[in-house]
């Protein structure tokens, strides 16, 4: 039987089968520091000024979420995309592997409980999108902000995200694309993060039911908007 110290370690590192980057998100300190990092990270990773306001304008301008729509924020961390959607009046299921991240997200976004802004609201839930049991075609949109780089099985993650989209639904991805640089090679080592840096062509190949409508690379940062086909296979 695990002693108290072992149980604390298990709580803060998550279940087995996760990447080192995923496990690090279970630490309450990581969750508390994440928003500050998120506010600076895109500019650092893009190699040029690129703040949250520009990211929000890009997402809102291309996806144009509408009040009453249902969205899944897959790997919500501290709820950046979930909050944008709720402020528009969308209903959001914001999921993450880390209870610490979800607790911090709920703490930072109390205004989006019980109706939120202009009818939008956020439900927070612990979930692994790679193995989700959500109904097919449940959501009008899915947002993924950098979680694709951290997930243990990115192909399965993408399939899970696409499966829950309704025909005509939108999939919004923000991730770090492959550059082949030494830092990416270092962070790909399992004990140093186990991160995956996919090529955009590889991402598209994992989404045969979706069509890439918009794609933008800003340095290593990649933004993509997919739309799920309305045509079903026989």
C-alpha positions in Angstrom: 0.0 0.0 0.0 1.3 3.5 -0.9 2.3 5.7 2.0 1.2 9.4 2.2 4.3 10.6 0.3 3.7 8.2 -2.5 0.0 9.1 -2.7 0.9 12.8 -2.9 3.4 12.0 -5.8 0.7 10.1 -7.7 -1.8 12.9 -7.3 0.6 15.5 -8.6 2.0 13.5 -11.5 -1.2 12.0 -12.9 -2.1 8.5 -14.1 0.5 6.3 -16.0 0.9 6.5 -19.7 1.2 10.3 -19.9 4.1 12.3 -21.4 6.4 14.2 -19.0 4.8 17.4 -20.2 1.4 16.1 -19.3 2.5 15.0 -15.9 4.0 18.4 -15.1 0.5 19.9 -15.5 -0.7 18.1 -12.5 1.4 20.2 -10.1 -0.6 23.0 -8.5 2.4 25.4 -9.0 2.4 24.7 -12.7 -1.3 25.5 -12.9 -0.9 28.8 -10.9 2.0 29.9 -13.2 0.4 28.8 -16.5 -1.6 31.9 -17.3 1.4 34.2 -16.9 3.4 31.9 -19.2 0.5 31.8 -21.7 0.5 35.6 -21.9 4.1 35.6 -23.0 4.6 32.3 -24.8 3.3 33.0 -28.3 5.6 36.0 -28.8 8.6 34.0 -27.6 7.7 31.0 -29.7 6.7 33.0 -32.8 9.9 35.1 -32.6 7.9 38.3 -32.9 5.3 40.2 -30.9 2.1 38.1 -30.8 -0.1 38.8 -27.7 -3.3 37.2 -26.5 -5.3 40.0 -28.0 -4.0 39.1 -31.5 -4.6 35.4 -30.9 -8.2 36.2 -29.8 -8.8 38.4 -32.8 -7.6 35.7 -35.1 -9.7 33.0 -33.6 -12.9 35.1 -33.3 -12.5 36.5 -36.8 -12.1 33.2 -38.5 -14.3 30.9 -36.4 -17.0 33.5 -35.6 -18.6 31.5 -32.8 -22.3 32.3 -32.2 -24.4 32.5 -29.1 -26.1 29.1 -28.3 -23.5 27.0 -30.0 -21.9 24.0 -28.1 -18.1 23.9 -28.0 -15.5 21.5 -26.6 -12.3 23.1 -25.3 -10.0 20.1 -25.4 -7.0 20.5 -23.0 -8.3 23.8 -21.7 -5.5 24.4 -19.1 -6.7 27.6 -17.4 -9.5 28.2 -19.8 -8.3 30.8 -22.4 -10.4 29.6 -25.3 -13.3 28.5 -23.1 -13.6 32.0 -21.7 -13.6 33.6 -25.2 -16.4 31.3 -26.2 -18.5 31.8 -23.1 -18.2 35.6 -23.5 -19.7 35.2 -26.9 -22.7 33.3 -25.5 -21.5 29.7 -26.3 -22.0 26.7 -24.0 -18.5 25.2 -23.4 -17.4 21.9 -22.1 -13.8 22.6 -21.0 -11.8 19.5 -20.3 -8.3 18.7 -19.1 -6.4 15.8 -17.7 -5.2 17.9 -14.7 -7.6 18.6 -11.8 -5.1 21.4 -10.8 -5.5 23.2 -14.1 -9.3 22.9 -14.0 -9.4 24.2 -10.4 -7.3 27.2 -11.5 -9.4 27.8 -14.6 -12.6 27.8 -12.6 -11.0 30.2 -10.0 -10.0 32.6 -12.8 -13.3 32.5 -14.6 -16.1 32.6 -11.9 -18.2 34.9 -14.1 -18.9 32.0 -16.5 -20.8 29.8 -14.0 -24.6 29.4 -14.2 -25.3 31.3 -17.3 -22.2 33.4 -17.6 -22.1 36.2 -20.1 -25.1 36.7 -22.4 -26.2 33.1 -21.8 -22.9 31.4 -22.3 -21.4 29.2 -19.6 -18.5 26.8 -19.0 -18.6 23.3 -17.5 -15.2 22.0 -16.3 -14.5 18.3 -16.5 -11.5 15.9 -16.1 -11.2 14.1 -19.4 -8.7 12.5 -21.7 -9.8 13.4 -25.3 -7.8 10.5 -26.6 -10.2 8.1 -24.8 -13.4 10.2 -24.6 -16.8 8.7 -24.7 -18.7 11.8 -25.7 -21.4 11.3 -28.3 -20.6 11.5 -32.0 -21.4 14.9 -33.6 -22.2 16.5 -30.2 -20.4 19.9 -30.7 -20.5 22.8 -33.1 -16.9 23.4 -32.5 -13.7 22.1 -30.9 -10.7 24.2 -29.8 -7.3 22.8 -29.1 -4.7 25.2 -27.8 -1.2 23.6 -27.8 -2.4 20.4 -26.2 -1.6 18.6 -29.4 2.1 19.0 -28.7 1.8 17.4 -25.3 -0.6 14.5 -25.8 0.7 11.0 -25.7 -1.0 9.9 -28.9 -1.7 13.0 -31.1 -3.3 11.0 -33.9 -5.8 9.4 -31.5 -6.4 12.8 -29.9 -7.2 14.4 -33.3 -9.5 11.6 -34.2 -11.3 12.0 -30.9 -11.7 15.7 -31.4 -13.0 15.3 -35.0 -15.5 12.5 -34.0 -17.4 14.7 -31.6 -17.9 17.4 -34.2 -21.2 17.7 -36.0 -21.2 18.0 -39.8 -20.1 21.5 -40.7 -18.5 21.9 -37.3 -15.3 23.7 -36.8 -12.0 22.4 -35.4 -9.5 25.1 -34.3 -5.9 24.1 -33.6 -3.0 26.0 -32.2 0.2 24.1 -32.0 4.0 24.2 -32.5 4.8 22.9 -35.9 7.9 20.9 -36.7 11.0 23.0 -37.4 13.7 20.4 -36.9 15.6 22.7 -34.5 17.8 21.5 -31.7 15.4 22.6 -29.0 12.5 20.7 -30.5 14.7 17.6 -30.7 15.7 18.0 -27.0 12.1 18.5 -25.9 11.0 15.4 -27.8 13.2 13.2 -25.5 10.7 11.4 -23.2 12.3 12.4 -19.9 12.6 16.0 -21.0 9.0 16.4 -22.1 8.1 13.8 -24.7 6.6 16.6 -26.8 5.5 16.0 -30.4 6.0 18.7 -33.1 3.8 17.7 -36.0 4.1 18.8 -39.6 0.9 20.4 -40.9 0.6 17.9 -43.7 0.7 15.1 -41.1 -2.1 16.8 -39.1 -4.3 17.1 -42.2 -3.8 13.4 -42.9 -5.2 12.5 -39.5 -8.4 14.4 -40.2 -9.8 12.8 -43.4 -13.4 13.9 -42.6 -12.3 17.6 -42.2 -11.2 20.2 -44.7 -8.5 22.7 -43.9 -10.0 26.2 -44.5 -7.4 28.5 -42.9 -3.8 27.9 -42.0 -1.3 30.4 -40.7 2.3 29.9 -39.5 3.9 32.6 -37.3 7.4 31.3 -36.6 7.0 27.9 -35.1 3.4 28.6 -34.1 0.7 27.2 -36.3 -3.0 28.1 -36.4 -5.5 26.0 -38.3 -9.2 26.0 -38.9 -10.8 22.9 -40.2 -14.5 22.3 -41.1 -16.0 18.8 -40.9 -17.5 17.6 -44.1 -21.3 17.4 -44.3 -20.9 14.3 -46.6 -20.9 11.0 -44.8 -19.3 7.8 -46.1 -21.6 5.0 -47.2 
